[in-house]
Amino acid sequence: MKRIKQIGISLGVLILTLFLIYWTSGFYFSPQACVEDSLRGLYFMPAEKIFDIRTENYVYYLYANDHQYALHSVRKTALFFYVAAGGSTHNDYPKSTEPFDLDFSADQVNEVFLVHRNRPDIAKVEWELAEDSRKALLDQWKDDFAMIVLPRSGADSVFWQGTVRAYDAQGKLVDERVFP
């Protein structure tokens, strides 16, 4: 009986320790709970989840409300815990005068491409990167946002170098931007 009591006490201490780590140091059991807590800390909530894209050890989230959006990532660490891996928020995106707005984020493993279309006739956006001739095609829209995650290239050059083209449903060029 003494052995069972020792095992029970050890399990209780382990559970209490895991709970304290979870509660005090920014570790979460759920990636969505991690990013939503981060957004609450930025006074961003309430907002609607638009996208969540999962890779091997990362989850990338896009949240938006009527005048701002947030692009955040969460990294899996230490077996089943998640920690915030970075992000950005952008205000007043509906006031843009451009046909589409671009955003980009990168970590050690992946690159995230984001487009917000301000014109409903834009059906797809092609993002051609100058440093390695890769292309990111964004054509899956939700609430006028399209997002894609690609493995990070080996190039260390500036990610805004390249050409971005927007096309309508018939394949006609709507807008083109070249970033030197």
Secondary structure, DSSP 8 states (H G I E B T S, - for coil): -HHHHHHHHHHHHHHHHHHHHHHHSS-BSSHHHHHHHHHHHTT--S-EEEEEEE-SSEEEEEEE-SSEEEEEEEEEETTTEEEEEEEEEEE-GGG--SSEEEEEEE-SSEEEEEEEESSTTEEEEEEEETTT--EEEE---BTTEEEEEEE--S--S-TT-EEEEEEETTS-EEEEEEE-
